[in-house]
Amino acid sequence: MPTEKNNFYFVYLANKLSLINQFSSFPNPSVGAISVFKNEIISTGITGQNGSPHAEYESIKNSKNKKVEKLYVSLIPCAHKGKNPSCAKIIKMKKIKKVVYSFDDYDVRVINYSKHYLKKNKVTINKILINNPCFNEIKNYNYSKKNELPYITAKLAISSDYFSKNKNKKYFTNKKALKYAHLVRYKNDSILVGKNTFEDDLPLLNCRIKGIKKKNKIFLINQNLKFSKNSYKHLTKIKPYIFHSSKNNNLIKKIKLHCNLIYIPCDLNKNIDTRLICKKIFKLNCRKLLVEGGLKTQELFFNNDMINEFLIVKSNKKFNKKGRLKVLKLYKNIKTKFKSEKPFCLDDNKIFRYYS
Ligand SMILES: NC(=O)c1ccc[n+]([C@@H]2O[C@H](COP(=O)([O-])OP(=O)(O)OC[C@H]3O[C@@H](n4cnc5c(N)ncnc54)[C@H](OP(=O)(O)O)[C@@H]3O)[C@@H](O)[C@H]2O)c1
C-alpha cells in the first residue's frame, strides 16, 4: 500500500473502498470515492447495495459543509441523471476543482459526456489506472447487457484422476475449497443445476458465509418434470425455477404449486435449448449465473458455447474404482478452447480458472 499522500495514494484508497460492495451493487458498478482537502481525507463514499446511492454522491454528502478540493474515485463520475442524480453535476455544485479517477466506463457515451461536462465546468480530470477486480465486474455486466444473457461461470470439483463424483462421498474437496465454493456462490446472483445433481445431492444452493445474507435465484433443468418423493420435499424447500419440456398437464399443475415452471422447447437433437434458458434467466434480472453441475449439464452448456469461465477445483485425492463421471473429455476441451490463468492452491487442493 502506498504511504506518501499523493494522487496515487488517494486514488488507491478509493479503489480499495470500491471492493466493499463489489458483488452487491448491481445494477450499478461498485465504486469508491474519497473527498480531500489540503491532502487530508474529509469524507468517503461507496456505491450502496443495489446500486444506490453512487459513491461520489455519498462522499460529497458526508463532507457536509466542509470544503472539498479534490475528489478521488475509482470510476469516472456519471454525468447523466437516472435513478440517481448526476454525480458530475454535484461535483460542479460543490465547486470541486479536480477529479482523479482510475477507470473509464465501458459505455463510450458515458465517458465522453462526463469528460465534456466536467471540462466545460472547469474541473480538471486526471486518470491513474489501478488494477481493480471491480472492473472485471463491469466488463461482465456489460457483456451481459450487450448480449442479453447472463455472464456464466461453471464450477466443477474433480479428483486427481479426473472424476466428478465419488460413489461413497458427497464432499471430497478440503474445507478451504468448500468455503471458496460459497464465495463463488456469493459472487453470482443465480445458480443452475441439472436434474441428477438435484436428485442425488438435494443441495441447498445457498451462500453459507458467516455474516453474509445472500439469496440467489435457483434454477433447475428437468425436461420431463419427473421427481422422486424426496425431491418433492426439497422442491418446496428451495423453490427453484424449473426449465422443462413436458406437456403433461397433471404434472405441471402439481409442481406449479411449489415452483415456477418455464417451458423450453427441445431442439432437433431433443436437447433442451440452453440459449433460450439463458435468455429467460436474463429476463428474470439475473446477470451472473453459476452453473454448478453436474457434468452432463456443464457439457451441455459448454458445447453450446454458453460458458464464459470455468473453475476447476482439483482435489489431491484419487478415486480409483469409486470414481464416477469422468471429466477428462470436457477438461481437454476446456483447455483447448479457453485461456487459462495460473492456478492457486488452497492447501492440498488447486483452483484452475479458464475463460473464453
Ligand atoms: N464434482 C462436482 O463439482 C459436482 C457438481 C455437481 C454435481 N456433482 C455430482 O454429479 C452428479 C450429477 O451429474 P450428472 O452429469 O449425472 O447430471 P446433471 O448434470 O446434474 O443432470 C443431468 C440432467 O441434465 C439434463 N441434460 C443433460 N444433458 C442434456 C442434454 N444434452 N439435453 C437435454 N438435457 C440434458 C438431463 O435432464 P433430463 O433427465 O430431464 O433430460 C439430465 O438428466 C450428482 O450425483 C452430483 O453428486 C458433482
The ligand as an SDF file (V2000), in Angstrom:
LIG
                    3D

 48 52  0  0  0  0  0  0  0  0999 V2000
  -17.9320  -32.5640   -8.7280 N   0  0  0  0  0  0  0  0  0  0  0  0
  -18.7630  -31.5510   -8.7570 C   0  0  0  0  0  0  0  0  0  0  0  0
  -18.3740  -30.3910   -8.7080 O   0  0  0  0  0  0  0  0  0  0  0  0
  -20.2410  -31.8510   -8.8780 C   0  0  0  0  0  0  0  0  0  0  0  0
  -21.1320  -30.7900   -9.0210 C   0  0  0  0  0  0  0  0  0  0  0  0
  -22.4690  -31.0850   -9.1380 C   0  0  0  0  0  0  0  0  0  0  0  0
  -22.8900  -32.4040   -9.1070 C   0  0  0  0  0  0  0  0  0  0  0  0
  -21.9890  -33.3940   -8.9650 N   0  0  0  0  0  0  0  0  0  0  0  0
  -22.4090  -34.7940   -8.9580 C   0  0  0  0  0  0  0  0  0  0  0  0
  -22.7250  -35.1180  -10.2840 O   0  0  0  0  0  0  0  0  0  0  0  0
  -23.8680  -35.9640  -10.3010 C   0  0  0  0  0  0  0  0  0  0  0  0
  -24.8250  -35.4870  -11.3600 C   0  0  0  0  0  0  0  0  0  0  0  0
  -24.1770  -35.2380  -12.5730 O   0  0  0  0  0  0  0  0  0  0  0  0
  -24.8020  -35.7230  -13.9370 P   0  0  0  0  0  0  0  0  0  0  0  0
  -23.8540  -35.3460  -15.0150 O   0  0  0  0  0  0  0  0  0  0  0  0
  -25.1980  -37.1430  -13.8080 O   0  0  0  0  0  0  0  0  0  0  0  0
  -26.1680  -34.9620  -14.0130 O   0  0  0  0  0  0  0  0  0  0  0  0
  -26.6530  -33.4330  -14.0390 P   0  0  0  0  0  0  0  0  0  0  0  0
  -25.8140  -32.6660  -14.9640 O   0  0  0  0  0  0  0  0  0  0  0  0
  -26.8620  -32.9610  -12.6520 O   0  0  0  0  0  0  0  0  0  0  0  0
  -28.0780  -33.6100  -14.6450 O   0  0  0  0  0  0  0  0  0  0  0  0
  -28.2030  -34.2990  -15.8490 C   0  0  0  0  0  0  0  0  0  0  0  0
  -29.5170  -33.9330  -16.4490 C   0  0  0  0  0  0  0  0  0  0  0  0
  -29.3760  -32.7610  -17.2190 O   0  0  0  0  0  0  0  0  0  0  0  0
  -30.1660  -32.8510  -18.3780 C   0  0  0  0  0  0  0  0  0  0  0  0
  -29.3290  -32.8610  -19.5580 N   0  0  0  0  0  0  0  0  0  0  0  0
  -28.0130  -33.0310  -19.6160 C   0  0  0  0  0  0  0  0  0  0  0  0
  -27.5930  -33.0410  -20.8570 N   0  0  0  0  0  0  0  0  0  0  0  0
  -28.6630  -32.8380  -21.5940 C   0  0  0  0  0  0  0  0  0  0  0  0
  -28.8590  -32.7460  -22.9580 C   0  0  0  0  0  0  0  0  0  0  0  0
  -27.8490  -32.8790  -23.8120 N   0  0  0  0  0  0  0  0  0  0  0  0
  -30.0880  -32.4960  -23.3910 N   0  0  0  0  0  0  0  0  0  0  0  0
  -31.0730  -32.3790  -22.5250 C   0  0  0  0  0  0  0  0  0  0  0  0
  -30.9270  -32.4800  -21.2290 N   0  0  0  0  0  0  0  0  0  0  0  0
  -29.7530  -32.7040  -20.7730 C   0  0  0  0  0  0  0  0  0  0  0  0
  -30.8740  -34.1830  -18.2790 C   0  0  0  0  0  0  0  0  0  0  0  0
  -32.1150  -33.9510  -17.7250 O   0  0  0  0  0  0  0  0  0  0  0  0
  -33.3920  -34.8140  -18.1170 P   0  0  0  0  0  0  0  0  0  0  0  0
  -33.1940  -36.1480  -17.4590 O   0  0  0  0  0  0  0  0  0  0  0  0
  -34.5230  -34.0560  -17.5730 O   0  0  0  0  0  0  0  0  0  0  0  0
  -33.4380  -34.9460  -19.5910 O   0  0  0  0  0  0  0  0  0  0  0  0
  -30.0010  -34.9930  -17.3820 C   0  0  0  0  0  0  0  0  0  0  0  0
  -30.6550  -35.9790  -16.6690 O   0  0  0  0  0  0  0  0  0  0  0  0
  -24.5000  -35.9030   -8.9470 C   0  0  0  0  0  0  0  0  0  0  0  0
  -24.5210  -37.1940   -8.4150 O   0  0  0  0  0  0  0  0  0  0  0  0
  -23.6350  -35.0000   -8.1280 C   0  0  0  0  0  0  0  0  0  0  0  0
  -23.2890  -35.5530   -6.8930 O   0  0  0  0  0  0  0  0  0  0  0  0
  -20.6790  -33.1540   -8.8630 C   0  0  0  0  0  0  0  0  0  0  0  0
  1  2  1  0
  2  3  2  0
  2  4  1  0
  4  5  1  0
  4 48  2  0
  5  6  2  0
  6  7  1  0
  7  8  2  0
  8  9  1  0
  8 48  1  0
  9 10  1  0
  9 46  1  0
 10 11  1  0
 11 12  1  0
 11 44  1  0
 12 13  1  0
 13 14  1  0
 14 15  2  0
 14 16  1  0
 14 17  1  0
 17 18  1  0
 18 19  2  0
 18 20  1  0
 18 21  1  0
 21 22  1  0
 22 23  1  0
 23 24  1  0
 23 42  1  0
 24 25  1  0
 25 26  1  0
 25 36  1  0
 26 27  1  0
 26 35  1  0
 27 28  2  0
 28 29  1  0
 29 30  1  0
 29 35  2  0
 30 31  1  0
 30 32  2  0
 32 33  1  0
 33 34  2  0
 34 35  1  0
 36 37  1  0
 36 42  1  0
 37 38  1  0
 38 39  2  0
 38 40  1  0
 38 41  1  0
 42 43  1  0
 44 45  1  0
 44 46  1  0
 46 47  1  0
M  CHG  2   8   1  16  -1
M  END
$$$$
